[in-house]
Amino acid sequence: MANTSARMLRLLSLLQTHRFWPGSELADRLEVSQRTLRRDVDRLRELGYPVDANRGVAGGYQLQSGAAMPPLLLDDEEAVAIAVGLRTAAGGAVDGIEETSMRALTKVIQVMPPRLRRRVEALRSYTVPTFWGGANTNATVDAMSLTVIASSCRDDERLRFGYTTYDGDESKRHVEPHRLVSLGRRWYLVAWDVERHDWRTFRADRMVDPKPTGARFRQRDLPGGDAGAFVRDRLNQRPTQYEAIFEIKAPASTVKENVAHWGTVEPITDETCRLIMKVDSFEWPTMVVGVIGAEFEVVQPPELKDYVRAMGQLFLRHAG
């Protein structure tokens, strides 16, 4: 590898895996002599990269954490993932770091090649942020897949992907993508299903290998015009295992401030109301009524009464 700059970038990329590299293996990867490798390592140290070296037969190199932040070398997927995370934080998803996240995001985008910058910009322009604390999940979605979906929304280009439904059924989908919706910790695609002739929502973490088809289309009018509201309505219509009902000794307006879109609040009197939540488990509604901090009664189901009673006894035993 004759070009010194290119060789050092390659060396840095290998060292940033943070594994220990035997000197002979590293030199072979770079197609250079051990002496040239030592000189390149010294140049990296001059730039602020703390590279540890072990001499001898079993000698080698490893990149360690340093006292200052040197330049980073990122591949395409890593750069897009960082930009997506910073956009989320800058939008207020993580309290107290909005301004810092925006500054960091600006620096990352400035040095991105145009092809990646265009992907990240598409993700920003064609995502509808919707805050809904009920979406608590460990489900993850690939950042590059998100940019592919957002780019198809931007370019009015049909999309194909595999999909696994809530019930576990697998199918192939062909859609006209409209908008991505960021709801709590989940991402949803709102799209017109070409084969089912209807609007659908798709959880992005259940989409497999989304690929643009190259076929263009003209955007249809979404019912109601609000992609975020459309996703919330569809989720509220989804069959759930339980309908949790509470009667709460607090004004309906006060309860609505805490519940938002997580459930339905119906006033009974000026000082009492009924909270209805459709859920698959009891952890979330129990936490919600705890946050409200008012007297309440569990109306149904009986299993919820048993769960709240057990949680109350658990807290009492550990309250000291």
Backbone bond lengths (Angstrom), bond angles and torsions (degrees), N, CA, C in turn:
res aa  C-N    CA-C-N  psi(-1)  N-CA   C-N-CA  omega(-1)  CA-C   N-CA-C  phi
1 M - - - 1.458 - - 1.522 107.80 -
2 A 1.336 116.39 96.88 1.452 120.91 -170.10 1.512 113.76 -72.50
3 N 1.344 118.38 -35.55 1.451 121.61 -176.79 1.525 109.87 -72.87
4 T 1.354 115.37 116.51 1.469 119.42 -175.17 1.518 112.38 -63.01
5 S 1.340 117.83 -43.82 1.464 121.10 -178.83 1.519 111.24 -62.42
6 A 1.333 116.41 -44.42 1.464 119.98 179.50 1.520 110.93 -64.55
7 R 1.355 115.91 -38.40 1.460 119.80 -180.00 1.532 110.98 -65.71
8 M 1.328 117.26 -39.89 1.467 120.19 -179.81 1.523 111.35 -68.53
9 L 1.337 117.50 -36.59 1.460 119.97 175.82 1.521 110.59 -63.12
10 R 1.331 115.79 -40.41 1.458 120.10 177.33 1.523 110.63 -64.55
11 L 1.309 117.15 -42.32 1.463 121.98 177.52 1.522 110.61 -60.44
12 L 1.330 115.92 -45.78 1.458 119.83 -179.70 1.524 111.06 -63.54
13 S 1.318 116.82 -40.18 1.459 120.57 178.90 1.523 111.05 -60.58
14 L 1.326 117.00 -41.33 1.460 120.57 178.49 1.529 111.61 -67.51
15 L 1.329 116.34 -42.97 1.461 119.80 -178.17 1.524 112.17 -67.73
16 Q 1.338 117.77 -28.66 1.461 120.06 -177.53 1.519 112.98 -72.76
17 T 1.313 118.37 -1.45 1.461 120.07 170.84 1.527 110.08 -75.06
18 H 1.333 116.82 -13.04 1.471 125.42 178.50 1.531 113.20 64.00
19 R 1.310 118.02 17.43 1.453 119.80 171.33 1.527 108.19 -87.93
20 F 1.330 115.89 164.99 1.462 120.61 176.07 1.529 108.14 -85.55
21 W 1.339 115.41 127.77 1.461 121.32 -178.53 1.530 109.85 -109.66
22 P 1.335 118.61 116.01 1.472 119.02 170.53 1.521 109.85 -57.55
23 G 1.330 116.97 140.43 1.452 120.58 -176.50 1.515 113.35 -57.18
24 S 1.324 116.54 -40.63 1.465 119.37 -178.29 1.526 111.54 -65.75
25 E 1.331 117.18 -39.55 1.465 120.79 179.84 1.522 110.86 -67.38
26 L 1.335 115.71 -40.95 1.462 119.73 179.97 1.528 110.80 -65.42
27 A 1.321 116.59 -41.82 1.463 120.64 178.64 1.534 110.93 -63.84
28 D 1.331 116.15 -39.66 1.461 119.60 178.26 1.527 110.88 -64.20
29 R 1.344 116.84 -41.77 1.464 120.39 179.03 1.531 111.07 -59.31
30 L 1.326 115.82 -39.04 1.467 121.08 -176.67 1.522 112.65 -89.31
31 E 1.329 116.00 -7.67 1.470 121.62 -179.16 1.529 111.34 59.01
32 V 1.348 115.71 47.20 1.464 121.29 179.26 1.520 108.18 -135.07
33 S 1.325 115.86 171.23 1.458 121.01 177.38 1.524 109.77 -81.49
34 Q 1.325 116.21 165.26 1.459 120.88 177.04 1.533 110.40 -61.27
35 R 1.337 117.12 -36.70 1.461 120.93 -179.83 1.526 110.76 -64.50
36 T 1.337 117.61 -43.99 1.470 121.06 178.11 1.525 110.13 -64.35
37 L 1.322 117.00 -38.11 1.459 120.76 178.41 1.525 110.30 -61.29
38 R 1.336 117.38 -43.76 1.467 120.01 179.88 1.530 110.80 -61.84
39 R 1.332 117.40 -39.65 1.467 120.33 179.11 1.530 110.70 -64.98
40 D 1.338 117.16 -40.46 1.465 120.36 179.48 1.528 111.24 -65.93
41 V 1.320 116.25 -38.30 1.466 119.80 177.54 1.523 109.81 -63.91
42 D 1.327 117.44 -40.80 1.471 120.54 177.55 1.528 111.14 -62.09
43 R 1.327 117.64 -37.98 1.467 120.26 178.16 1.532 110.91 -64.89
44 L 1.332 116.72 -39.97 1.464 119.74 177.54 1.526 110.98 -63.16
45 R 1.326 116.97 -38.75 1.466 119.83 178.22 1.521 110.86 -63.78
46 E 1.341 117.01 -37.69 1.464 120.82 178.34 1.528 111.37 -64.45
47 L 1.340 117.00 -27.45 1.466 121.78 178.80 1.525 112.57 -85.41
48 G 1.338 116.99 -2.59 1.453 120.23 176.36 1.509 115.83 106.08
49 Y 1.318 117.59 4.55 1.464 120.22 179.52 1.526 109.36 -89.85
50 P 1.347 118.05 117.99 1.470 120.85 -177.82 1.528 111.79 -80.94
51 V 1.311 116.23 92.89 1.460 121.40 -178.92 1.520 108.77 -99.01
52 D 1.333 115.97 118.06 1.460 120.93 176.46 1.523 109.65 -83.71
53 A 1.352 115.84 142.47 1.463 120.91 179.78 1.516 109.64 -127.48
54 N 1.335 116.16 132.96 1.456 122.51 173.09 1.527 108.57 -110.93
55 R 1.322 115.99 125.39 1.466 119.93 -177.61 1.523 110.50 -90.94
56 G 1.308 116.30 168.76 1.449 121.44 178.35 1.516 111.97 105.26
57 V 1.353 114.72 -173.30 1.463 120.24 -176.84 1.524 111.39 -61.06
58 A 1.341 116.25 -39.57 1.464 120.80 -179.20 1.523 111.07 -95.97
59 G 1.330 116.92 23.45 1.463 120.52 -176.10 1.522 112.81 -69.56
60 G 1.319 113.83 159.61 1.459 118.83 179.56 1.516 110.84 -177.25
61 Y 1.331 116.29 -166.83 1.466 122.22 -172.88 1.522 110.24 -134.37
62 Q 1.349 114.39 148.70 1.458 120.52 176.92 1.526 108.84 -151.88
63 L 1.329 116.04 137.02 1.460 121.46 179.12 1.516 109.11 -85.03
64 Q 1.348 116.16 128.83 1.449 121.74 -179.28 1.528 110.13 -111.72
65 S 1.343 115.74 168.33 1.460 120.21 174.55 1.517 109.25 -70.04
66 G 1.325 116.20 141.90 1.464 120.41 -177.15 1.520 112.69 -113.78
67 A 1.325 115.83 179.49 1.462 121.61 -179.94 1.523 111.40 -83.28
68 A 1.306 118.44 -20.83 1.462 122.75 179.78 1.519 109.18 -127.10
69 M 1.329 115.71 165.10 1.468 120.99 -177.54 1.520 109.85 -94.15
70 P 1.320 119.59 102.64 1.468 121.04 177.92 1.522 109.70 -79.53
71 P 1.337 118.39 172.21 1.463 120.17 176.76 1.522 111.11 -60.66
72 L 1.337 116.02 146.48 1.463 121.55 179.38 1.523 110.30 -104.78
73 L 1.313 115.79 149.49 1.457 121.50 174.54 1.518 107.34 -112.67
74 L 1.339 116.94 116.11 1.455 122.16 -174.74 1.525 110.08 -119.25
75 D 1.342 115.72 144.60 1.460 117.76 170.86 1.529 108.71 -85.24
76 D 1.332 117.37 177.85 1.463 121.49 -174.41 1.527 112.18 -58.84
77 E 1.330 117.09 -47.70 1.459 120.45 -176.76 1.523 111.11 -64.74
78 E 1.340 117.56 -39.60 1.458 120.64 179.11 1.527 111.43 -65.24
79 A 1.334 117.04 -41.18 1.461 120.91 -179.70 1.518 111.22 -64.02
80 V 1.334 116.73 -44.01 1.459 119.97 179.24 1.522 110.51 -66.08
81 A 1.330 118.06 -40.56 1.464 121.44 179.51 1.523 110.89 -61.07
82 I 1.325 117.37 -41.93 1.464 120.77 178.47 1.526 110.50 -63.72
83 A 1.339 116.98 -43.85 1.460 120.81 -179.40 1.525 110.85 -63.20
84 V 1.336 117.91 -41.65 1.458 121.29 178.64 1.526 110.51 -62.77
85 G 1.332 116.81 -45.55 1.461 120.20 179.40 1.514 112.79 -63.06
86 L 1.328 116.45 -40.89 1.464 119.97 179.65 1.525 111.55 -68.30
87 R 1.317 117.82 -36.69 1.469 120.28 177.19 1.524 110.11 -63.19
88 T 1.322 116.81 -41.58 1.464 120.73 179.13 1.520 110.84 -62.63
89 A 1.337 116.69 -45.79 1.465 120.64 179.54 1.518 111.56 -66.54
90 A 1.330 117.13 -38.77 1.465 120.77 -179.84 1.517 111.09 -65.95
91 G 1.326 117.20 -25.94 1.452 120.82 179.32 1.513 113.88 -80.88
92 G 1.341 117.85 0.75 1.449 120.82 175.23 1.509 114.56 102.33
93 A 1.339 118.12 6.45 1.462 120.04 -179.92 1.524 111.40 -67.45
94 V 1.338 117.43 -26.52 1.459 122.37 176.44 1.517 107.66 -119.79
95 D 1.323 116.47 113.55 1.460 121.08 -172.01 1.525 111.31 -67.17
96 G 1.332 116.08 135.75 1.452 122.22 171.11 1.511 115.93 93.76
97 I 1.341 118.73 -6.68 1.468 119.35 -177.99 1.529 111.42 -123.98
98 E 1.345 116.88 20.07 1.466 119.78 -177.18 1.526 111.49 -60.71
99 E 1.347 117.04 -49.24 1.465 120.34 -176.10 1.530 111.00 -66.74
100 T 1.334 116.51 -43.50 1.464 120.40 178.76 1.521 110.90 -62.26
101 S 1.322 117.02 -41.11 1.464 121.03 179.33 1.519 110.87 -63.62
102 M 1.331 116.97 -39.62 1.462 120.14 -179.74 1.522 111.08 -65.79
103 R 1.343 117.23 -40.12 1.471 120.03 178.12 1.525 110.00 -63.11
104 A 1.335 116.52 -45.44 1.467 120.46 -179.69 1.528 110.68 -64.68
105 L 1.331 116.55 -39.31 1.457 120.32 179.27 1.525 110.98 -62.80
106 T 1.331 116.68 -41.58 1.463 120.78 179.03 1.522 111.09 -59.39
107 K 1.335 116.80 -42.56 1.464 120.69 179.91 1.521 111.36 -65.83
108 V 1.335 117.03 -41.20 1.460 120.42 -178.89 1.520 110.81 -64.54
109 I 1.346 116.68 -45.44 1.462 120.58 -177.52 1.525 111.21 -66.75
110 Q 1.338 117.18 -34.82 1.465 120.48 -178.92 1.526 112.28 -60.38
111 V 1.321 117.05 -34.75 1.467 119.99 -176.13 1.527 112.42 -98.14
112 M 1.330 117.61 1.39 1.460 120.14 178.53 1.517 110.80 -73.64
113 P 1.330 117.78 143.24 1.468 119.36 171.23 1.524 109.55 -65.87
114 P 1.322 117.74 153.45 1.469 121.09 -175.55 1.521 114.53 -52.61
115 R 1.343 118.35 -36.50 1.461 120.10 -176.38 1.533 110.97 -64.27
116 L 1.361 117.16 -37.17 1.460 120.02 179.64 1.523 110.89 -79.06
117 R 1.335 116.26 -38.50 1.465 120.10 179.10 1.523 110.38 -59.31
118 R 1.335 115.65 -39.10 1.471 120.16 179.89 1.530 110.85 -65.93
119 R 1.313 117.27 -36.93 1.463 120.23 177.82 1.530 111.32 -65.66
120 V 1.327 116.23 -46.37 1.460 120.28 -178.49 1.525 110.48 -65.39
121 E 1.330 117.17 -39.27 1.458 120.41 178.53 1.520 110.82 -64.60
122 A 1.318 117.52 -37.70 1.466 120.76 176.72 1.522 110.86 -62.73
123 L 1.329 116.51 -40.13 1.455 120.49 179.27 1.520 110.91 -62.79
124 R 1.333 117.00 -38.85 1.471 120.37 178.63 1.525 111.27 -68.78
125 S 1.321 116.86 -45.56 1.464 121.27 -173.00 1.516 113.02 -72.42
126 Y 1.343 117.39 -29.33 1.456 119.87 -173.10 1.527 112.31 -113.74
127 T 1.343 115.82 26.89 1.463 121.61 173.80 1.514 109.00 -117.31
128 V 1.338 116.07 132.50 1.459 122.06 176.10 1.518 107.85 -102.98
129 P 1.362 119.33 110.69 1.472 120.01 178.33 1.519 110.70 -76.43
130 T 1.323 117.11 131.31 1.453 121.93 179.68 1.522 107.64 -136.66
131 F 1.330 117.35 119.51 1.456 120.70 -175.66 1.524 109.10 -90.78
132 W 1.321 114.75 123.71 1.460 121.67 -177.57 1.509 107.40 -153.49
133 G 1.327 116.77 100.80 1.454 120.52 -171.97 1.503 115.22 -63.87
134 G 1.342 117.97 -12.38 1.455 119.47 -177.86 1.502 113.88 -70.88
135 A 1.305 117.97 -15.82 1.469 119.81 -176.60 1.508 110.17 -85.38
136 N 1.324 115.90 75.34 1.459 121.25 -179.40 1.511 108.00 -103.58
137 T 1.310 117.76 111.05 1.459 120.60 -171.84 1.507 110.98 -152.41
138 N 1.320 115.08 156.20 1.454 120.20 173.79 1.523 111.68 -97.17
139 A 1.363 116.91 4.39 1.458 120.20 -179.26 1.522 110.11 -63.62
140 T 1.333 116.08 137.82 1.458 120.74 -179.24 1.519 109.64 -123.59
141 V 1.334 115.42 156.30 1.451 121.39 178.26 1.522 108.60 -134.37
142 D 1.315 116.38 141.59 1.451 122.04 -178.48 1.528 110.18 -67.32
143 A 1.346 117.00 131.86 1.464 121.05 -177.63 1.515 111.76 -62.24
144 M 1.330 117.94 -38.14 1.456 120.35 179.91 1.530 110.89 -66.37
145 S 1.337 117.61 -34.61 1.457 119.97 176.37 1.516 110.61 -63.84
146 L 1.329 116.78 -39.35 1.462 119.80 178.02 1.522 111.03 -60.55
147 T 1.322 116.86 -41.93 1.462 118.86 -178.78 1.533 111.05 -69.49
148 V 1.337 117.57 -33.18 1.465 120.25 175.73 1.529 109.79 -63.64
149 I 1.337 116.35 -44.80 1.469 120.47 -179.65 1.528 110.48 -64.23
150 A 1.348 116.56 -45.80 1.461 120.48 -179.39 1.524 111.44 -63.29
151 S 1.330 116.49 -39.18 1.465 119.93 179.22 1.529 111.08 -64.28
152 S 1.335 117.17 -36.68 1.463 120.30 177.58 1.530 111.08 -67.66
153 C 1.338 116.59 -35.71 1.469 120.09 174.49 1.530 109.77 -62.36
154 R 1.317 116.10 -45.79 1.463 121.33 -178.02 1.519 111.91 -64.78
155 D 1.328 116.68 -41.26 1.464 121.54 -173.33 1.521 113.19 -90.19
156 D 1.371 117.36 2.04 1.470 120.62 -177.24 1.527 110.27 52.18
157 E 1.329 115.33 52.44 1.461 122.08 -176.17 1.526 109.55 -120.48
158 R 1.320 116.23 128.55 1.459 120.32 -178.90 1.529 111.79 -60.79
159 L 1.335 114.75 152.27 1.455 121.37 -172.51 1.528 109.03 -129.37
160 R 1.342 116.13 140.27 1.461 121.60 173.26 1.531 109.14 -119.31
161 F 1.333 116.21 143.87 1.467 120.24 178.97 1.528 109.33 -165.48
162 G 1.323 115.19 160.22 1.455 120.41 170.31 1.513 108.89 -85.43
163 Y 1.340 116.80 151.96 1.466 118.64 -177.51 1.521 110.26 -144.75
164 T 1.338 115.17 139.81 1.458 122.57 176.01 1.522 108.12 -112.70
165 T 1.325 117.75 121.33 1.458 121.56 -176.14 1.529 111.05 -77.96
166 Y 1.336 114.58 175.79 1.464 121.87 177.63 1.519 111.35 -57.17
167 D 1.337 116.22 -34.50 1.469 121.03 -178.06 1.527 112.79 -86.44
168 G 1.340 117.46 -0.90 1.447 120.72 178.36 1.516 114.87 93.76
169 D 1.335 117.86 3.04 1.466 120.55 178.37 1.529 109.84 -75.05
170 E 1.345 116.48 138.11 1.459 121.59 -179.72 1.523 109.99 -107.48
171 S 1.334 115.83 141.22 1.464 120.27 -179.08 1.517 109.43 -154.57
172 K 1.333 116.39 167.32 1.457 123.14 173.52 1.522 107.85 -102.10
173 R 1.335 117.04 135.60 1.454 120.97 -177.32 1.517 111.23 -121.04
174 H 1.335 115.14 144.35 1.456 123.47 177.10 1.528 105.94 -128.85
175 V 1.338 118.22 112.90 1.461 120.78 -169.71 1.520 111.97 -133.53
176 E 1.336 113.96 163.11 1.457 122.78 168.92 1.530 106.59 -106.22
177 P 1.340 118.24 100.32 1.474 121.19 -173.36 1.524 111.97 -68.09
178 H 1.332 115.54 140.41 1.469 121.13 -179.03 1.527 111.38 -111.25
179 R 1.330 117.51 -61.60 1.461 121.57 -179.53 1.524 110.26 -149.73
180 L 1.341 115.44 149.81 1.460 122.05 165.76 1.519 108.14 -89.45
181 V 1.315 116.89 140.76 1.460 121.80 177.73 1.527 108.29 -122.04
182 S 1.323 116.40 123.05 1.457 122.34 175.92 1.520 107.69 -93.45
183 L 1.340 116.32 109.03 1.454 121.70 -174.33 1.514 109.27 -121.29
184 G 1.350 115.99 105.56 1.454 118.95 -174.95 1.514 109.78 61.21
185 R 1.324 117.33 -119.65 1.461 121.61 179.33 1.520 112.43 -104.34
186 R 1.317 116.91 12.77 1.456 120.26 -179.70 1.519 110.39 -118.38
187 W 1.347 114.62 157.79 1.455 122.63 176.23 1.522 108.00 -118.25
188 Y 1.331 115.50 137.21 1.459 121.43 178.85 1.529 109.62 -127.98
189 L 1.324 115.90 141.59 1.459 121.64 172.10 1.516 108.82 -101.12
190 V 1.327 116.23 126.25 1.466 121.87 171.17 1.523 106.87 -96.31
191 A 1.330 117.27 124.58 1.473 120.56 -173.74 1.516 110.49 -152.61
192 W 1.335 114.73 157.21 1.463 121.83 171.96 1.520 107.74 -89.25
193 D 1.337 116.36 119.67 1.458 121.74 179.88 1.522 108.30 -79.35
194 V 1.320 116.21 114.12 1.464 121.58 -173.87 1.523 111.53 -63.86
195 E 1.329 117.59 -39.01 1.462 120.73 -174.50 1.533 112.24 -85.80
196 R 1.335 117.84 -24.14 1.470 120.95 179.85 1.527 112.11 -99.77
197 H 1.340 116.03 -6.47 1.463 122.37 174.81 1.535 111.98 55.60
198 D 1.322 115.31 47.39 1.461 119.38 -179.51 1.529 109.14 -160.38
199 W 1.334 115.33 162.35 1.465 120.51 175.47 1.519 109.57 -76.73
200 R 1.328 115.85 141.75 1.451 121.82 -179.94 1.527 110.13 -138.90
201 T 1.336 115.74 158.45 1.464 121.60 169.81 1.528 107.40 -115.84
202 F 1.321 116.01 141.71 1.463 122.11 -179.08 1.521 109.07 -130.32
203 R 1.328 116.69 127.09 1.453 119.62 173.39 1.524 108.97 -70.92
204 A 1.327 116.19 127.09 1.464 120.20 -173.97 1.521 112.19 -63.66
205 D 1.342 118.00 -32.24 1.459 119.39 -179.34 1.530 112.07 -72.93
206 R 1.339 117.78 -10.86 1.457 121.08 176.55 1.526 112.23 -100.43
207 M 1.333 116.50 -1.35 1.461 121.22 178.07 1.527 109.05 -86.24
208 V 1.318 117.33 133.83 1.459 122.35 -176.63 1.526 109.52 -113.65
209 D 1.325 115.40 121.89 1.462 122.70 172.89 1.536 112.75 52.79
210 P 1.340 118.35 59.36 1.470 119.26 177.81 1.526 111.19 -66.27
211 K 1.338 115.34 131.99 1.460 120.53 -177.97 1.526 109.78 -136.27
212 P 1.340 117.31 130.28 1.472 119.98 174.11 1.521 109.79 -68.37
213 T 1.333 117.23 144.67 1.460 121.56 -176.38 1.521 112.77 -93.83
214 G 1.337 117.11 -16.29 1.455 120.12 -174.53 1.523 112.94 90.25
215 A 1.352 117.15 -12.18 1.470 121.53 179.73 1.524 109.83 -84.63
216 R 1.311 117.42 125.00 1.461 122.35 -179.62 1.530 110.75 -87.62
217 F 1.323 116.14 159.53 1.464 121.27 177.50 1.523 109.38 -148.47
218 R 1.311 116.12 165.86 1.463 121.81 176.31 1.530 108.42 -100.06
219 Q 1.330 116.56 127.12 1.452 120.87 -176.59 1.530 111.77 -58.93
220 R 1.330 115.96 135.95 1.462 122.59 175.26 1.523 109.91 -89.72
221 D 1.320 116.81 164.35 1.458 121.56 176.67 1.526 109.02 -82.07
222 L 1.332 116.11 120.27 1.462 121.18 178.61 1.529 109.35 -73.17
223 P 1.330 119.41 132.16 1.472 120.93 177.26 1.529 111.23 -55.34
224 G 1.327 115.71 123.29 1.457 120.64 -178.71 1.511 113.49 87.65
225 G 1.330 116.98 -24.20 1.459 121.16 175.77 1.512 115.89 77.70
226 D 1.332 119.11 -5.49 1.467 122.73 -176.52 1.527 108.49 -115.52
227 A 1.347 117.01 108.48 1.462 120.69 -176.86 1.528 111.89 -64.48
228 G 1.346 117.00 -37.86 1.458 119.79 179.65 1.516 111.87 -64.18
229 A 1.338 116.69 -45.67 1.465 120.67 178.07 1.523 111.21 -64.46
230 F 1.329 116.48 -35.46 1.466 121.01 179.03 1.530 110.64 -61.76
231 V 1.335 116.89 -44.31 1.468 120.32 179.60 1.525 110.35 -65.64
232 R 1.338 117.63 -44.96 1.474 120.04 179.73 1.524 111.01 -59.57
233 D 1.342 116.93 -42.94 1.464 119.92 -179.91 1.522 111.15 -63.12
234 R 1.327 116.95 -41.96 1.469 120.01 179.72 1.531 111.18 -65.07
235 L 1.320 116.59 -38.40 1.464 119.56 179.40 1.526 110.80 -67.36
236 N 1.332 116.64 -37.11 1.464 120.01 178.89 1.520 111.78 -68.38
237 Q 1.339 117.19 -24.39 1.458 121.22 179.17 1.524 112.63 -85.29
238 R 1.333 116.55 -12.81 1.466 120.12 -177.71 1.528 110.53 -65.49
239 P 1.340 118.50 135.59 1.466 120.51 177.96 1.530 110.91 -59.08
240 T 1.315 115.66 133.95 1.462 120.75 178.03 1.523 109.08 -125.50
241 Q 1.314 115.15 165.57 1.459 119.67 -174.59 1.526 112.10 -77.88
242 Y 1.345 116.77 -33.34 1.460 119.84 -174.64 1.529 111.17 -133.97
243 E 1.334 115.35 151.83 1.454 122.04 166.58 1.525 106.39 -114.85
244 A 1.335 116.16 104.37 1.453 121.81 -177.68 1.527 109.12 -87.23
245 I 1.336 116.73 126.74 1.463 121.55 -178.64 1.528 109.27 -125.10
246 F 1.336 115.87 128.39 1.460 122.95 177.19 1.523 108.92 -122.77
247 E 1.321 117.37 147.39 1.461 122.23 164.50 1.519 107.04 -107.81
248 I 1.326 115.76 122.64 1.459 121.59 -170.50 1.518 109.70 -118.12
249 K 1.339 116.42 134.25 1.464 121.50 179.04 1.530 110.09 -85.75
250 A 1.309 114.54 71.21 1.469 122.49 178.58 1.525 107.25 -159.37
251 P 1.340 117.58 150.92 1.467 119.79 178.60 1.523 111.21 -59.86
252 A 1.320 116.89 147.68 1.460 121.64 -179.88 1.518 111.48 -57.90
253 S 1.341 117.02 -37.52 1.473 120.13 -179.23 1.521 111.24 -62.97
254 T 1.344 116.70 -37.91 1.463 120.61 179.46 1.523 111.30 -67.29
255 V 1.323 116.31 -42.50 1.462 120.42 -179.38 1.526 110.39 -67.13
256 K 1.345 117.25 -39.53 1.467 120.55 179.65 1.518 111.68 -60.81
257 E 1.340 117.28 -34.74 1.468 120.04 179.14 1.521 111.28 -61.34
258 N 1.326 116.98 -33.35 1.467 120.90 -179.29 1.522 112.46 -88.80
259 V 1.318 116.57 -31.43 1.464 120.26 -173.64 1.524 111.94 -86.44
260 A 1.344 117.16 -35.13 1.466 122.96 -176.82 1.530 109.46 52.24
261 H 1.349 117.42 -122.79 1.465 121.02 -177.15 1.523 113.01 -93.85
262 W 1.303 117.45 9.85 1.459 119.29 -174.98 1.521 111.92 -76.30
263 G 1.330 118.34 -18.04 1.457 121.47 -178.46 1.511 110.88 -164.95
264 T 1.336 115.39 -177.10 1.464 122.27 179.34 1.519 108.90 -107.22
265 V 1.332 116.52 133.55 1.465 122.38 -179.88 1.526 108.56 -114.81
266 E 1.351 116.63 123.02 1.455 121.85 179.75 1.527 109.24 -118.61
267 P 1.329 118.67 123.22 1.470 120.12 178.86 1.525 111.04 -68.07
268 I 1.335 116.28 139.64 1.465 122.43 173.82 1.529 108.47 -104.15
269 T 1.338 115.94 -54.25 1.462 122.93 170.54 1.522 107.29 -131.64
270 D 1.316 117.27 -174.75 1.470 120.17 177.46 1.519 111.85 -63.49
271 E 1.325 117.41 -24.32 1.461 121.24 -174.71 1.516 113.98 -116.36
272 T 1.318 118.30 3.17 1.469 120.85 178.63 1.527 109.57 -138.16
273 C 1.333 115.59 157.02 1.463 120.32 179.66 1.517 110.14 -154.78
274 R 1.307 115.04 169.31 1.461 122.13 178.27 1.531 108.46 -114.30
275 L 1.335 116.76 131.32 1.460 123.05 177.79 1.519 108.89 -110.11
276 I 1.337 116.41 127.03 1.459 122.28 -179.68 1.531 108.27 -120.49
277 M 1.318 117.02 125.43 1.457 122.38 -179.74 1.524 109.60 -131.52
278 K 1.337 116.64 130.74 1.454 121.91 176.01 1.520 108.77 -95.45
279 V 1.332 116.40 117.49 1.462 120.82 -170.47 1.522 110.70 -140.75
280 D 1.331 114.41 164.10 1.462 121.25 174.27 1.521 112.17 -104.66
281 S 1.333 116.97 -11.03 1.467 121.44 177.22 1.525 107.70 -149.69
282 F 1.335 116.57 170.41 1.453 120.73 -171.86 1.533 114.44 -99.06
283 E 1.337 117.26 -6.24 1.462 118.92 -176.47 1.521 111.99 -61.02
284 W 1.350 115.96 -47.46 1.462 119.23 -174.31 1.529 113.20 -67.00
285 P 1.359 121.59 -50.44 1.465 119.31 178.92 1.521 113.10 -61.81
286 T 1.330 117.48 -33.33 1.464 119.69 177.53 1.528 110.67 -64.57
287 M 1.326 117.43 -41.01 1.456 120.70 178.23 1.530 111.02 -66.67
288 V 1.339 116.73 -38.10 1.466 120.21 -178.97 1.522 111.37 -61.88
289 V 1.324 117.69 -49.06 1.469 119.19 -179.32 1.527 110.62 -66.97
290 G 1.333 117.11 -29.79 1.460 119.19 175.04 1.514 111.96 -65.30
291 V 1.344 117.35 -39.83 1.454 121.58 178.93 1.526 111.12 -66.55
292 I 1.341 117.31 -35.82 1.469 120.42 179.54 1.521 110.22 -61.08
293 G 1.332 117.57 -38.59 1.463 121.12 173.11 1.512 114.83 74.63
294 A 1.330 118.49 28.33 1.464 121.80 178.84 1.527 109.49 -121.68
295 E 1.341 116.04 163.27 1.455 120.01 175.37 1.532 109.52 -61.84
296 F 1.325 116.60 142.17 1.458 119.15 -179.86 1.527 110.22 -149.97
297 E 1.330 115.33 163.23 1.458 122.45 174.92 1.520 108.62 -130.66
298 V 1.318 116.54 134.92 1.457 121.15 175.69 1.521 108.24 -81.34
299 V 1.329 116.55 119.53 1.457 121.83 -179.75 1.526 110.82 -86.17
300 Q 1.339 115.90 -48.30 1.463 121.31 178.47 1.526 108.55 -162.40
301 P 1.349 116.25 161.07 1.468 129.92 -2.34 1.535 110.39 -84.83
302 P 1.317 118.05 171.01 1.470 120.22 179.29 1.534 112.52 -58.88
303 E 1.348 116.30 -34.73 1.464 119.01 -179.42 1.523 111.65 -62.58
304 L 1.343 116.34 -31.97 1.464 120.31 178.32 1.524 110.49 -68.72
305 K 1.338 116.79 -38.12 1.464 120.03 176.67 1.534 110.29 -59.41
306 D 1.330 115.83 -44.93 1.467 119.90 179.31 1.529 110.86 -63.28
307 Y 1.337 116.82 -39.52 1.464 120.60 -178.42 1.526 110.72 -66.36
308 V 1.338 117.56 -45.98 1.468 121.08 -179.76 1.524 110.35 -64.16
309 R 1.322 116.41 -39.52 1.468 120.24 179.02 1.534 109.96 -62.97
310 A 1.328 117.01 -43.69 1.463 120.74 -179.76 1.525 111.09 -64.90
311 M 1.334 117.42 -40.54 1.465 120.78 178.14 1.523 110.93 -65.19
312 G 1.339 116.50 -39.85 1.468 119.81 178.83 1.513 111.54 -62.77
313 Q 1.333 116.46 -42.71 1.462 120.03 178.06 1.516 111.90 -65.53
314 L 1.334 116.35 -36.45 1.467 120.09 177.60 1.519 110.78 -62.65
315 F 1.321 117.48 -46.42 1.459 120.90 179.96 1.531 111.08 -64.99
316 L 1.331 117.24 -39.34 1.457 119.72 -179.82 1.529 111.16 -63.74
317 R 1.349 115.48 -39.29 1.475 118.19 -179.35 1.518 112.38 -64.52
318 H 1.330 116.97 -28.90 1.456 120.43 -175.50 1.528 112.65 -106.56
319 A 1.334 116.65 9.57 1.469 119.40 -179.28 1.525 112.11 -79.93
320 G 1.319 117.89 -14.22 1.457 120.68 177.16 1.504 112.46 90.09
